[in-house]
Amino acid sequence: MPFIDLLKLAFRNLREAKLRATLTSMGVIVGVAVIVTMVSFGLGLQRNLLSRFKALDLFSEMSVYGKAVSAAMEQRANSGRRGGDRPPGPRVPENEAPTRTLDDAAIAEIAKIPGVLYVEPAVFFTVQARINGKAASESVGGCNVPNLSARFKEFEAGQMIGSPEADEAVVSFNFVQNAGFATAGDAIGKTIEFLVPAKEGKEEEANDEPSFFGLPLGGEDTTQNQSGVAVGRSFRIVGVLKETKLNGGPGPSRGLMPTADINIPIAAARKWSLDHTGEQAKVLMALARQSGAIGAGESPGYFSAVVRVTDPVALADVRNKLKQMGLGSFSIVDQLDQIRTVFLIINSVLGLLGGISLLVASFGIANTMIMSILERTREIGIMKAIGAEDREIKLIFFFEAAVIGAIGGVIGSGAAWLIDVIANRLAYRFILKPQGASFVDFFHLPPWLWLGAILFALGVSILAALYPAARAARIDPVRALRHD
């Protein structure tokens, strides 16, 4: 029997039982819609997460660390052992642990690796800073001069620090506002003073009254004379960073490098951090020396540095070079496989839950086919009596099931797309918009998903028709002709 005839016969049989065929198709439509909607939601979560990583510019950067930090962290972890048990947390394998200190020589060597755009040591600390008659605890970071980071591309006022040796600073727009300046331009040329105890510098005059942005420094009354405070070092503001928003949050992006309100040249930041070592840094260095990773008089080097490559493709080669140098590294790319695995599990679970409804629909298809056999027993007997083969009888039922599956798959995919659109609009109107957030597409419906859902529905429908088709092919034509 030709293909066209089989298809026409299948449509004719379905038209003769419109209500039953419609209800059966509805089961397939609901099953496909549920599968596509749930899986598209999981894909949307994955795409939004990865797009945020991409917006943060994390795929072209990596953090590099030396043996001092690695040994300190391992020593700290080992100190928590009881009875040979290791406390929870990541651990660097012994054969991959860094064997070299991340010092200036290592930084210079990293910068010469092919594919490296720049390397910037991470030097950050907190200091009591005073400006415009107000003082507060501020975050300070060291930066390369000149600097290729996107963090220093856009300025609200002024420009980048002139030279690596200049006593100049670039501050955030938030710092300028908190300091009481009307505009960013008003802060240009003003001096930031790093305050220290009087024994470390020149003592303040008695009538000076540093305050915590309007509040007394240390909580003392502003009317009282203060002593014991000195100026350790001063920096002139030459630039104010432009205020930007990333993913609905304030502040500019700097990839893996943390942001700071005050940015000064690396050399100045390094010197200040060594001269005024914080308690946490002292503990880490003590642990590193206790483990024997660094000697008593040996410099610990930098805690870490950020390396940016010219192309994300070069990231793997650069990491291999760093490993050969005896340095450790971390990149967000390390977590991508784990992220994909997690979302693969999530999408599989969502698809499985949606597949249950399609499984239920398959029983409806089988029931429809069996009822069709009972109603058309005499017709099947006549076809076999005039020469129809068992294969052709089976194909008739397979075609009927395939039509139900194809129609249900197409309509179900369309329904899922409509559900995704409506859900996105409702979520934006009632959840995101009241909070001032931008529109977010919670669902992602790629072509392969709805095409796969249609093919899956088609396959399930044909599988559901296997038993009814085999039963129809086994009908004895003589007994079928006697059937009323």
N, C-alpha and C positions, 0 to 999 in steps of 0.2 A: 504494500500500500504506500503510495507516495507521501512525502512529508507534508505537503499542503493538505492532503485529504485527512491525514491524522490530526493536523492542527484544527481544521474545520470541524471535524467530529468532536474533538475535545471541547471547543467553544459551544457547539450545539448542545452537548450533554450538560455543560455547566449552566446554559441558559434555561434548560428545562427544569433545573432545580436552583432558581435564582436565590431564594432565601437562604437555603443551606450553604450554597457557595459563598454568598455574601458574609454570612456569620463566620464561616471558616476563614475567609480572607481577613476578616476583622481581627481574628486571633493572631494571624501572621503580621498584620499591620502594627498591632500593639507590641508584639514581641520585637520587631525590628526597630520601632520607634524607641523602645526602652533601651535596647542595646546601643543604638547610635547616640542617644542622648547621654547615657551614663559614660560611655567611652569618650565622647567628645568633651565631657566635663573634665575627665582625667587628663586628656591631652591639652585642654585649655590651661589647667593648673601647671602642667609641665612647661608649656610654652611661655606662660607668664613668668615663671621662676627663672627660666633660662634667659628670657629677654631682660629681666632685671639684672642678672649677672652681666649680660652683654652691655647694658646701659651703664653699669658701674665700671666698665672697661677692665674686666678682670681676666680676660682670656689671653692677653698679651703680656701679663706680668706674673712674677713669682717672687716669693720671699726666700731669701738666702740667709742661712745662719751657720755659725762656726761651732767648734767643739766646746767652747765655754758654755754656751747656752744649752747645748744638747746634754752635756755632762751634768750641768746643774739641774736640769729637769729630771734626768734619770736618777740622780742622787736624791732628789726630793721625792720621787716616786718610791724608790727603794726604802726610804726612811719610814714609809707607812706600812711596810710588810710585817706580818705577824704569822709566825709558824710557816714561813716560806711562801705565803700568799702575797700576790702583788695587787695593790689597789687598782680599781678600774681606771681606765684612761689610756690614751695612745702611747705606744712605746716604739722607739726607733730600734730596728734590728741591729745587733752588734756589728754585723758585716756592712751595714749601711750608715753607721754613726759617723758624723764628721770627725776628721782627724786634723783639721787645720783651723787656726784662729782667723776670724774675719777681721783683719786689720786693714790699714791703708794700702799695703802691698797687695793684698788679696783683692781689694776693691779695684785697684789699677789693672790688675791682671784680668779681672772679670770684664772690665770695660773693653778689652782688646779681643774678646771672643767674637768670632764672626756671627752676625745676627743680633748682637746686643745693641740696642739704641742708646741706652744709658743705664747706669747703676747709681742708686742714691741710698746712702746709709740712713737708717732710721734712728734719729736722735730726738727723743721727746722727753720733756720734763715739765714740771709745774713750778711756777715761781710767783712770788708776790711782786706784781708789777704796778707801777704808779704812773699816771698820766692825767693831765688836766685837773690836778688837785685831788684825784681819786685813786684808790689802790684796791687791788683784788688779786685773788689767786687765779692765774691765767695759765693756759696750756701753751707751751713754746715748742716749736719744731725746727730742726735744721733743714736747710734746703740747698741744693746745688745752685751755683751761680756761674754761668747762666743756667737756666733750667728749661728742660724740654717737656716737662709734665704739663698736662692739660689744666692742672690746678692753677697755673700761673699764666694763663693765656689771656684772660679777660679781667680788666681792672675797672672798678668804679671810678677811681681817681689815681693819678700818679703812674708809676711804672715799677719794673722789677729792680731788685737790688743791683747796684752798679758793678760791684766787683766782689770776689770771695773774701777780701780783707776788710771791706767797708763795714762800719758800725751802723748799718742800716737795717730796716725791718719792713716787711710787708704784713699787713694785718687784715683780719676779716672784717667784713661790713658789720657783723654783729658786735665786734669789739668796739668799733667806732661809735655805734649807737649807745652801747652801755657806758662808754666813756663820757657821754654827754655832748658830743659834737653834733651840730645841726645837720651838716652834710659831710660826705666823705672827703671833699676837698679841704674842709677845715682842719682835718687831721694831718694832712701832708705837711711835713717839716716839723711836727711836734716831736718831743722826746719822750721815750718810754724808759723809765728807770726800774731796774731790777733791784729789789730791796733785800738786804741781808741783815743779820744781827750786827750791832755796832762793832763788835770785836773783829769782824771780817772786813770792815771798811770805815769810811769817814762817818762819824756820828752825826745825826741830824741835829739841827738847831732846835731849841726848846719850843719855839713857837710854830714849828711845822706840825701839821695835823693830817697825816695820811688817813684816808678813809676807804671803806669797802664799798666803792661806788655809791657814796651817800651815807653808808654806815661806818662807824668807827672801826679802824683796823683792830682786830682782836676783840671787838665788842666794847672798847673803852669809850668814855664820854669824849666827844670832840672838843669840849671846852678845856679838857685837861691837857697839860703839856705831855708830850710823849718823848721817851728816850729809848736808847737801845736799838734804834733803826738806822741803817746806813745804806748808801747807794753802792751796789756792787759793780754795776755796769750800765751804761746808757746806750740806747739805739734810737736813731732818727727815722721816723716813718717816711718812706718814700712811695709807698703804694698801698691802695686799699682794694682788696679783691672784690669782684663783682658778685652780688648776691644772685644766686640761681636756685632753681628748684629741680630736684631729680626724683621722679616717681612720687610726687606729692609731698616730698620732704624738703626742708630748707637746707641750704649749704651746697657748695660745689663738690663734685666728685674728684677723687684723687686715686682711684683704683685701690690697690692694697695698702697704699700709704695712708696712715691716719691723718686727719686734718688737725690743724692747730690754729688758735686765734692770733698768735704772733709767730712769724716765720723769720728766722735770721740765718746768716750763712752757716754752713755745716761746721767749719772750723771753730767759729765762736760758740756754737751750740755744743760741740764736742768738749771744748775746754770748760765751759760752764758746768756741764753734766759731770765731768771728772772732778772738778773742784768742789762741787756741791752734790755729791752722790746721795741719792735717796735711800731710804731704809730698805725698800724692796730690792734695789740693785745691789746693795751691800749683802743682803741675804743670798741672792743668786750667786754672787762672786765667791762668797764663803763656801757655798755648796760645791761650786766648781773647783775651788782650791782643795776642798776636803776630799773630793773624788780623785785628785791628782791630775785632772785634765789640764790645768794651768799651774805654773809654778808660783812661788810666793812673790817673786818680783816681776813676773811676766804680765804683760798687758793683756787684759781680757778681750780687747778689740771691740768691735761693734756688736750689739746684741743681734741685729739683723740688718738686712738691706733689701731694697726692692729693685729687681732687675726687669727692665722692659725690653722686649724683643721687637724687631722691625716687622715681623709677621708671626701670627700664632703658629704657623706651620713650623717655624724654627724653634719653637719652645722645647720640643723633645731633644733636639741636638744640643741646645744650650745647657739643658739639665744634665745631659751626659757629660759635657765638658766640666760642669761644676762638680759632678761626682768624682771625676778623675782628679780634680784639684783638691779633693778631700773636704768639700763643703756639702752641707745638706741644703735641701730646697723644698719648698712647698708651693703648689699652685692650685688654683680652684679647679683646674682640669683634672686633678687627682680625684676630685669628688664627683666628676661628671658621670663616670661609670656607675658609681654607687647611686647617684640621683636617678639615672636612667633605670637601674635595676629596681629601685623603690617604686618608680612610676610604672614600670612594667608589671610589677605585682599589683599595684593599685588598679591599673587598667584591666588586668586579667580578672581581678575580683569583680570589678564593675561589669565587665563583659559577661562573666559567669552568672551574676545576678540577673542581668538582662536576658541571658540565654535560657534561663529557667522558664520565662514566659513564652519564649519561642518553642521550647520543648513541649509545653502544654499545648501550644497551637498545633504541633505536629500530631498529637493524639486526635485533635479535631479533624485534621486532614485525613488521617487513617480512617476515622469513623465515617467521614463523608464518602470516601472511596468504597468502604464496605457496604454502606447503605446503597450506593450506586450499583454495586454488584447484585444485591438482592432485587433491586428494581429492574435491572436490565439483564437478568439471567437468560430469558428467552431470546433477547436480541443478541447476546453473546453466542448462544447456541446456533442461531441462524448464521452468524458470521463464520463460525467454525465449520458449519455444514457446507457452506459454499466455498470453502477453501482458505479461510483466514488462519494463519499460523499462530502458535502460542506467542511467538515474539511480537507479532503485531498486536495481539490482544493486550500484552503487557505495555507496549508503547502507548496505546490509547490512554491507559490510566496514568502512565508516567507524564504524558503531555498534559493531562488535566491537572495533576498535582503541580507540574512546573508552571502552568498558567497561574494557578492560585499563589504559588510562591513568588513568581515574578511580580505580579500585581501588588501583592502584599509588601514585597520588598521596596518597590518604587514608591508607593504611597506612604509606607512607614518611614522611609528616608526623608521624604518631603515633610512629613509630620514632625520628625525630629528636628529638621532645620527650622521649622516654624516655632517649635517649642524653645529652641536655643535663642532665637531672635527675641521672642517675647520675654524669656527669663532674663536676658541681658538688659533689656530696657527697663523691666521692673526693678531689677537689682540696682541699676544706676539711679532710677528715679527715687526709690524709697530708702536706699542704703547709702550709696556713694555720694550722690548729689547733696543731701543734707549735711554731710561731713566735709563738703568742699573738695572731694576727690574727683579726679578725672575719670572718664569712661574706661572701663576695663571689660574686655571680652572674655568672659568666664568659660566660654565654650570654643572649641576649635574643631571644625568639621572639614578635614581634608578630603579630596576626591577619593583617595584609596579607602577611606572609612565607609562612605555610603555605597561605593561600588562593591566593597567587600561584604557589606551587610546584605545587599541584594543577592550576591552570589551565594552567601551563606543561607539566606532564606530559601533560595532555589534548591540548594543541596539538601537542606533539611526536609523540604517538601517532597523531593524525589525519594529520599530515604523512607519517609513516612508511607509512601505508596508502594514500597517493595512487597510487603505482605499482601495487601489487597490485589496488586497486579498478579502476583504468583497464584493467588487463590482463583482469580478470574481465568487465568490460563489453564487451570486444572479442571475446569467445568467440562463435564461430559456432554457433548452436543445432543445426544439422543435424549438424555434425561432433561436437558435444558429446553428442548422443543416441547416436551410434555408439561413444562412448568407453566402454571397460570400466572 
